Amino acid sequence: MIEDIKYKLNLLNSEKPSGRPQASVLIAILNFGKYIESPELIYTQRSSHLSTHSGEVSFPGGKVDEIDLNLFGTALRESNEEISLNSKDVTELGKLNYLISRHKIEVNPFVATVDHPQVLTPNEEIQEIFTVPLDFLLNPANIQREIIERQGGVWQVPSWNIKNQKIWGLTAMITVNFLNACFDANIEILEG
């Protein structure tokens, strides 16, 4: 599975930066022990006291800092800061095409494996850390539809409810792009 993901990510068109402020997120696939047969993704719920995206489900990540060597480095640094993910236990598989957030930030999703058990601890920005099985995300019966306004249009975007959490909005769109690119899921984001 991991080699297939790397291969499919390598097929994506390399794109030019948008010129907007940049951020990176990490789609972290647990890839050790029982997770080799039943992979799960790491998600976070942002703290309710934050000024933006408070209480929302997201992937670990954040804005580029001048100390970052590259965009993947941003995703690793932010994941370490937010959930104490040990960068040495992470293997980069590739990058999905970026999306522009509603705050006009270029969000670059990186796919990686977490190859060893972790003691994940949330910082003050994160309320909860949870994992979601890939099988759950890929099962069409678990997909619901949310209506969102984006880039001047109205869209029906997939969402998921699991563990008292709702994966929706930009995080759901990134999840859909990941599932479609790496698993040929054919999950549609519909206009109107």
Backbone as CSV, one residue per row, in Angstrom:
resi,resn,N_x,N_y,N_z,CA_x,CA_y,CA_z,C_x,C_y,C_z
1,MET,0.809,-1.191,0.000,0.000,0.000,0.000,0.864,1.272,0.000
2,ILE,1.880,1.314,0.837,2.712,2.513,0.955,3.408,2.825,-0.372
3,GLU,3.931,1.805,-1.029,4.591,2.038,-2.326,3.602,2.537,-3.363
4,ASP,2.356,2.036,-3.315,1.319,2.522,-4.234,1.021,3.994,-3.995
5,ILE,0.945,4.386,-2.730,0.683,5.788,-2.399,1.810,6.670,-2.934
6,LYS,3.059,6.264,-2.685,4.197,7.041,-3.183,4.135,7.180,-4.704
7,TYR,3.843,6.086,-5.381,3.773,6.092,-6.835,2.688,7.060,-7.316
8,LYS,1.498,6.986,-6.723,0.388,7.833,-7.161,0.640,9.305,-6.853
9,LEU,1.250,9.601,-5.719,1.573,10.990,-5.400,2.606,11.546,-6.370
10,ASN,3.516,10.696,-6.808,4.545,11.100,-7.762,3.949,11.466,-9.127
11,LEU,2.757,10.933,-9.420,2.106,11.202,-10.700,1.420,12.567,-10.748
12,LEU,1.172,13.165,-9.571,0.482,14.450,-9.545,1.351,15.517,-10.207
13,ASN,0.681,16.443,-10.869,1.399,17.531,-11.532,2.064,18.401,-10.483
14,SER,3.312,18.745,-10.714,3.936,19.706,-9.808,3.391,21.078,-10.186
15,GLU,2.999,21.818,-9.194,2.354,23.100,-9.451,3.235,24.241,-8.979
16,LYS,2.977,25.388,-9.532,3.725,26.576,-9.127,3.062,27.184,-7.902
17,PRO,3.850,27.776,-7.005,3.252,28.442,-5.840,2.247,29.511,-6.284
18,SER,1.241,29.705,-5.452,0.159,30.646,-5.782,0.561,32.090,-5.560
19,GLY,1.632,32.317,-4.800,2.007,33.674,-4.441,1.339,34.148,-3.159
20,ARG,0.464,33.325,-2.606,-0.210,33.658,-1.346,0.647,33.159,-0.182
21,PRO,0.349,33.611,1.043,1.051,33.050,2.202,0.877,31.533,2.226
22,GLN,1.914,30.824,2.658,1.895,29.364,2.600,1.803,28.730,3.981
23,ALA,1.157,27.564,3.985,1.082,26.718,5.173,1.197,25.277,4.693
24,SER,1.519,24.388,5.620,1.595,22.954,5.311,0.874,22.172,6.383
25,VAL,0.259,21.065,5.959,-0.346,20.131,6.907,0.204,18.739,6.637
26,LEU,0.123,17.894,7.656,0.651,16.536,7.550,-0.482,15.531,7.620
27,ILE,-0.644,14.773,6.531,-1.548,13.626,6.538,-0.688,12.453,6.988
28,ALA,-0.765,12.158,8.277,0.113,11.164,8.904,-0.600,9.820,8.977
29,ILE,-0.023,8.827,8.288,-0.573,7.471,8.269,0.195,6.629,9.281
30,LEU,-0.518,6.105,10.284,0.138,5.213,11.246,0.531,3.935,10.522
31,ASN,1.814,3.563,10.604,2.354,2.455,9.811,3.303,1.596,10.657
32,PHE,2.783,1.068,11.755,3.548,0.168,12.614,2.554,-0.761,13.309
33,GLY,3.044,-1.916,13.742,2.198,-2.855,14.483,0.896,-3.169,13.761
34,LYS,-0.205,-3.088,14.488,-1.527,-3.421,13.929,-1.934,-2.474,12.802
35,TYR,-1.332,-1.285,12.753,-1.721,-0.295,11.746,-1.204,-0.633,10.350
36,ILE,-0.239,-1.540,10.259,0.245,-1.927,8.929,-0.882,-2.594,8.145
37,GLU,-1.693,-3.403,8.843,-2.833,-4.067,8.199,-4.076,-3.177,8.152
38,SER,-4.222,-2.309,9.137,-5.394,-1.432,9.245,-4.941,0.005,9.526
39,PRO,-4.439,0.704,8.497,-3.888,2.050,8.708,-4.927,3.050,9.215
40,GLU,-4.451,3.996,10.003,-5.282,5.085,10.498,-4.551,6.404,10.273
41,LEU,-5.327,7.481,10.126,-4.790,8.826,9.946,-4.930,9.609,11.246
42,ILE,-3.970,10.488,11.504,-4.026,11.353,12.684,-4.751,12.651,12.330
43,TYR,-5.756,12.984,13.140,-6.456,14.260,13.055,-6.360,14.955,14.408
44,THR,-6.604,16.259,14.400,-6.641,17.013,15.650,-7.921,17.833,15.688
45,GLN,-8.337,18.161,16.896,-9.389,19.162,17.067,-8.726,20.370,17.701
46,ARG,-8.876,21.513,17.043,-8.245,22.736,17.537,-8.960,23.231,18.796
47,SER,-8.223,23.883,19.668,-8.783,24.393,20.923,-9.905,25.386,20.651
48,SER,-10.881,25.385,21.530,-12.040,26.262,21.355,-11.720,27.719,21.653
49,HIS,-10.576,28.008,22.277,-10.231,29.399,22.606,-9.433,30.112,21.516
50,LEU,-9.137,29.439,20.407,-8.359,30.069,19.335,-9.215,31.052,18.545
51,SER,-8.581,32.065,17.984,-9.331,33.101,17.259,-9.784,32.628,15.871
52,THR,-9.046,31.714,15.248,-9.468,31.189,13.949,-9.544,29.667,14.019
53,HIS,-10.539,29.118,13.341,-10.755,27.664,13.251,-10.918,27.016,14.629
54,SER,-11.422,27.773,15.608,-11.557,27.213,16.959,-12.531,26.037,16.952
55,GLY,-12.122,24.955,17.621,-12.945,23.762,17.748,-13.040,22.905,16.498
56,GLU,-12.421,23.332,15.406,-12.524,22.588,14.148,-11.530,21.435,14.105
57,VAL,-11.899,20.403,13.340,-11.008,19.277,13.097,-10.037,19.670,11.988
58,SER,-8.777,19.296,12.159,-7.763,19.627,11.160,-6.669,18.560,11.165
59,PHE,-5.808,18.654,10.184,-4.562,17.901,10.216,-3.550,18.754,10.969
60,PRO,-2.557,18.143,11.632,-1.523,18.968,12.238,-0.816,19.779,11.161
61,GLY,-0.514,21.031,11.471,0.174,21.871,10.503,0.003,23.335,10.822
62,GLY,0.548,24.172,9.959,0.458,25.609,10.168,1.254,26.375,9.133
63,LYS,1.390,27.672,9.394,2.052,28.585,8.455,3.559,28.379,8.422
64,VAL,4.124,28.687,7.276,5.566,28.617,7.067,6.259,29.621,7.980
65,ASP,7.381,29.189,8.529,8.221,30.041,9.363,9.570,30.156,8.656
66,GLU,10.254,31.263,8.849,11.542,31.466,8.154,12.589,30.431,8.548
67,ILE,12.410,29.726,9.675,13.379,28.699,10.071,13.180,27.388,9.307
68,ASP,12.038,27.222,8.618,11.747,25.984,7.896,12.591,25.885,6.631
69,LEU,13.165,24.706,6.404,13.975,24.496,5.206,13.125,24.383,3.950
70,ASN,11.908,23.838,4.104,11.002,23.649,2.983,9.584,23.445,3.529
71,LEU,8.625,23.255,2.628,7.231,23.108,3.054,7.003,21.837,3.869
72,PHE,7.697,20.746,3.529,7.571,19.530,4.332,8.132,19.780,5.734
73,GLY,9.211,20.542,5.808,9.772,20.912,7.102,8.775,21.686,7.954
74,THR,7.956,22.517,7.311,6.904,23.243,8.033,5.917,22.253,8.651
75,ALA,5.478,21.278,7.849,4.521,20.287,8.349,5.100,19.493,9.513
76,LEU,6.386,19.122,9.423,7.031,18.375,10.515,7.167,19.229,11.776
77,ARG,7.627,20.469,11.607,7.807,21.353,12.768,6.480,21.584,13.472
78,GLU,5.457,21.909,12.697,4.142,22.169,13.276,3.564,20.922,13.952
79,SER,3.776,19.744,13.348,3.279,18.497,13.944,3.986,18.193,15.259
80,ASN,5.275,18.521,15.310,6.016,18.339,16.554,5.511,19.312,17.619
81,GLU,5.314,20.572,17.234,4.842,21.578,18.188,3.430,21.275,18.681
82,GLU,2.543,20.880,17.775,1.134,20.715,18.126,0.824,19.406,18.835
83,ILE,1.464,18.299,18.403,1.084,16.991,18.953,2.282,16.161,19.419
84,SER,3.465,16.748,19.470,4.700,16.071,19.906,5.085,14.899,19.003
85,LEU,4.757,14.983,17.719,5.143,13.934,16.779,6.651,14.012,16.556
86,ASN,7.336,12.888,16.731,8.787,12.832,16.556,9.116,12.762,15.064
87,SER,9.723,13.812,14.545,10.037,13.913,13.115,10.917,12.773,12.621
88,LYS,11.756,12.224,13.489,12.654,11.132,13.087,11.895,9.852,12.772
89,ASP,10.648,9.753,13.236,9.835,8.557,13.005,8.877,8.725,11.838
90,VAL,9.062,9.791,11.050,8.156,10.121,9.954,8.887,9.959,8.620
91,THR,8.221,9.304,7.652,8.770,9.132,6.305,7.862,9.828,5.303
92,GLU,8.408,10.788,4.588,7.627,11.510,3.576,7.326,10.590,2.394
93,LEU,6.046,10.603,1.954,5.643,9.829,0.779,5.417,10.722,-0.437
94,GLY,4.993,11.958,-0.207,4.747,12.864,-1.316,3.789,13.967,-0.910
95,LYS,3.416,14.780,-1.905,2.597,15.960,-1.661,1.381,15.955,-2.570
96,LEU,0.251,16.355,-2.007,-0.952,16.592,-2.799,-0.906,18.023,-3.331
97,ASN,-1.724,18.322,-4.311,-1.846,19.697,-4.776,-2.394,20.565,-3.651
98,TYR,-1.958,21.802,-3.610,-2.417,22.692,-2.542,-3.854,23.137,-2.786
99,LEU,-4.471,23.606,-1.702,-5.779,24.254,-1.747,-5.616,25.642,-1.141
100,ILE,-6.463,26.569,-1.552,-6.459,27.904,-0.971,-7.569,27.947,0.076
101,SER,-7.194,28.303,1.311,-8.170,28.342,2.400,-9.069,29.574,2.269
102,ARG,-10.127,29.589,3.071,-11.038,30.742,3.038,-10.345,32.014,3.521
103,HIS,-9.195,31.867,4.199,-8.404,33.023,4.633,-7.305,33.355,3.618
104,LYS,-7.425,32.758,2.408,-6.508,33.039,1.281,-5.077,32.571,1.554
105,ILE,-4.948,31.457,2.247,-3.635,30.860,2.512,-3.494,29.608,1.651
106,GLU,-2.333,29.441,1.039,-2.025,28.250,0.237,-1.672,27.119,1.209
107,VAL,-2.531,26.107,1.294,-2.326,24.988,2.222,-1.790,23.789,1.443
108,ASN,-0.576,23.358,1.796,0.120,22.274,1.102,0.057,20.997,1.937
109,PRO,-0.719,19.985,1.499,-0.818,18.739,2.260,0.295,17.753,1.879
110,PHE,1.028,17.300,2.881,2.059,16.283,2.699,1.580,14.973,3.304
111,VAL,1.825,13.894,2.583,1.457,12.556,3.047,2.722,11.887,3.556
112,ALA,2.617,11.271,4.729,3.783,10.617,5.330,3.321,9.462,6.201
113,THR,4.255,8.555,6.461,3.970,7.483,7.412,4.619,7.823,8.753
114,VAL,3.971,7.367,9.810,4.548,7.401,11.153,4.933,5.961,11.431
115,ASP,6.242,5.712,11.522,6.762,4.352,11.481,7.005,3.707,12.845
116,HIS,6.835,4.466,13.921,7.058,3.936,15.275,5.999,4.491,16.210
117,PRO,5.665,3.771,17.269,4.682,4.277,18.241,5.105,5.641,18.787
118,GLN,4.118,6.458,19.089,4.342,7.821,19.562,3.569,8.060,20.859
119,VAL,4.074,8.946,21.665,3.313,9.479,22.791,2.882,10.875,22.348
120,LEU,1.681,10.950,21.789,1.203,12.214,21.242,0.577,13.046,22.354
121,THR,1.057,14.275,22.474,0.591,15.178,23.519,0.199,16.497,22.878
122,PRO,-1.037,16.957,23.077,-1.455,18.213,22.461,-0.849,19.425,23.151
123,ASN,-0.524,20.462,22.348,-0.110,21.736,22.947,-1.361,22.578,23.179
124,GLU,-1.179,23.844,23.531,-2.321,24.705,23.876,-3.234,24.989,22.684
125,GLU,-2.747,24.774,21.455,-3.583,25.003,20.271,-4.528,23.836,19.993
126,ILE,-4.242,22.684,20.576,-4.968,21.461,20.243,-5.774,20.978,21.449
127,GLN,-7.045,20.731,21.207,-7.938,20.241,22.254,-7.888,18.723,22.334
128,GLU,-7.818,18.069,21.162,-7.840,16.609,21.140,-7.077,16.077,19.936
129,ILE,-6.452,14.915,20.117,-5.797,14.176,19.037,-6.564,12.872,18.892
130,PHE,-6.933,12.517,17.664,-7.632,11.250,17.456,-7.228,10.672,16.106
131,THR,-7.467,9.386,15.939,-7.138,8.723,14.677,-8.414,8.184,14.038
132,VAL,-8.374,8.073,12.716,-9.514,7.580,11.948,-9.014,6.499,10.994
133,PRO,-9.631,5.308,11.035,-9.227,4.242,10.118,-9.465,4.636,8.653
134,LEU,-8.511,4.303,7.811,-8.678,4.544,6.372,-9.923,3.844,5.853
135,ASP,-10.186,2.632,6.331,-11.371,1.885,5.885,-12.654,2.664,6.156
136,PHE,-12.703,3.372,7.291,-13.883,4.179,7.615,-14.055,5.303,6.595
137,LEU,-12.975,5.992,6.293,-13.035,7.113,5.349,-13.389,6.659,3.942
138,LEU,-12.937,5.472,3.566,-13.167,4.960,2.212,-14.550,4.335,2.029
139,ASN,-15.256,4.058,3.119,-16.577,3.421,3.034,-17.621,4.478,2.660
140,PRO,-18.246,4.368,1.466,-19.227,5.373,1.035,-20.385,5.554,2.021
141,ALA,-20.722,4.522,2.781,-21.823,4.614,3.741,-21.526,5.605,4.864
142,ASN,-20.255,5.930,5.083,-19.875,6.849,6.160,-19.767,8.301,5.711
143,ILE,-19.953,8.548,4.422,-19.800,9.900,3.880,-21.138,10.629,3.916
144,GLN,-21.112,11.828,4.480,-22.276,12.709,4.463,-21.920,13.903,3.586
145,ARG,-22.884,14.766,3.344,-22.647,15.946,2.494,-22.910,17.229,3.279
146,GLU,-22.000,18.182,3.127,-22.120,19.509,3.735,-22.198,20.527,2.613
147,ILE,-23.011,21.548,2.795,-23.067,22.654,1.838,-22.136,23.756,2.348
148,ILE,-21.165,24.150,1.528,-20.272,25.249,1.909,-20.183,26.244,0.752
149,GLU,-19.888,27.487,1.101,-19.626,28.510,0.096,-18.120,28.646,-0.025
150,ARG,-17.631,28.598,-1.265,-16.190,28.638,-1.481,-15.911,29.249,-2.836
151,GLN,-14.999,30.198,-2.880,-14.570,30.843,-4.119,-15.764,31.332,-4.940
152,GLY,-16.727,31.938,-4.247,-17.878,32.522,-4.923,-18.947,31.534,-5.346
153,GLY,-18.783,30.253,-5.017,-19.765,29.250,-5.396,-20.247,28.466,-4.192
154,VAL,-21.285,27.665,-4.415,-21.812,26.789,-3.383,-21.438,25.364,-3.758
155,TRP,-20.914,24.628,-2.780,-20.415,23.285,-3.039,-21.004,22.286,-2.046
156,GLN,-21.208,21.059,-2.514,-21.580,19.946,-1.644,-20.305,19.151,-1.389
157,VAL,-19.805,19.262,-0.178,-18.521,18.659,0.173,-18.758,17.477,1.108
158,PRO,-18.064,16.364,0.885,-18.192,15.236,1.804,-17.746,15.608,3.214
159,SER,-18.331,14.962,4.191,-17.903,15.101,5.585,-18.071,13.746,6.259
160,TRP,-17.416,13.597,7.386,-17.473,12.361,8.154,-17.707,12.703,9.619
161,ASN,-18.485,11.884,10.308,-18.670,11.995,11.753,-18.134,10.726,12.398
162,ILE,-17.180,10.895,13.321,-16.586,9.755,14.009,-16.019,10.233,15.350
163,LYS,-16.174,9.406,16.365,-15.599,9.694,17.690,-15.999,11.080,18.197
164,ASN,-17.283,11.426,18.013,-17.805,12.739,18.421,-17.079,13.898,17.742
165,GLN,-16.510,13.649,16.578,-15.817,14.672,15.803,-16.413,14.738,14.405
166,LYS,-16.340,15.923,13.807,-16.836,16.109,12.449,-15.692,16.587,11.568
167,ILE,-15.370,15.794,10.560,-14.352,16.157,9.578,-15.099,16.838,8.429
168,TRP,-14.863,18.139,8.264,-15.595,18.898,7.249,-14.732,20.045,6.733
169,GLY,-15.294,20.827,5.824,-14.603,22.007,5.302,-13.310,21.668,4.578
170,LEU,-12.301,22.515,4.769,-11.026,22.342,4.077,-10.372,21.003,4.430
171,THR,-10.474,20.587,5.692,-9.882,19.304,6.093,-10.556,18.148,5.359
172,ALA,-11.870,18.220,5.185,-12.579,17.183,4.422,-12.155,17.217,2.958
173,MET,-11.971,18.416,2.402,-11.555,18.524,1.003,-10.151,17.941,0.811
174,ILE,-9.257,18.195,1.761,-7.912,17.610,1.697,-8.009,16.092,1.817
175,THR,-8.867,15.614,2.725,-9.064,14.170,2.896,-9.575,13.543,1.601
176,VAL,-10.542,14.190,0.962,-11.082,13.692,-0.314,-9.988,13.640,-1.371
177,ASN,-9.198,14.704,-1.485,-8.110,14.713,-2.471,-7.132,13.569,-2.222
178,PHE,-6.818,13.322,-0.951,-5.927,12.216,-0.585,-6.536,10.868,-0.978
179,LEU,-7.801,10.642,-0.614,-8.459,9.362,-0.911,-8.605,9.153,-2.412
180,ASN,-8.929,10.217,-3.138,-9.080,10.093,-4.592,-7.738,9.853,-5.280
181,ALA,-6.710,10.594,-4.879,-5.402,10.471,-5.530,-4.717,9.151,-5.206
182,CYS,-4.835,8.688,-3.972,-4.049,7.538,-3.528,-4.819,6.224,-3.515
183,PHE,-6.151,6.286,-3.508,-6.951,5.061,-3.411,-8.037,4.982,-4.474
184,ASP,-8.004,5.899,-5.461,-8.997,5.918,-6.532,-10.420,5.849,-5.980
185,ALA,-10.703,6.636,-4.930,-11.987,6.572,-4.231,-13.139,7.189,-5.026
186,ASN,-12.837,8.084,-5.961,-13.868,8.753,-6.770,-14.947,9.419,-5.933
187,ILE,-14.544,10.090,-4.855,-15.475,10.845,-4.019,-15.617,12.227,-4.657
188,GLU,-16.845,12.614,-4.933,-17.057,13.864,-5.662,-17.297,15.046,-4.731
189,ILE,-16.785,16.186,-5.133,-17.140,17.471,-4.534,-18.008,18.139,-5.579
190,LEU,-19.291,18.292,-5.269,-20.269,18.719,-6.248,-20.563,20.200,-6.137
191,GLU,-20.714,20.856,-7.294,-21.076,22.268,-7.286,-22.595,22.370,-7.232
192,GLY,-23.063,23.346,-6.439,-24.508,23.601,-6.364,-25.208,22.955,-5.214
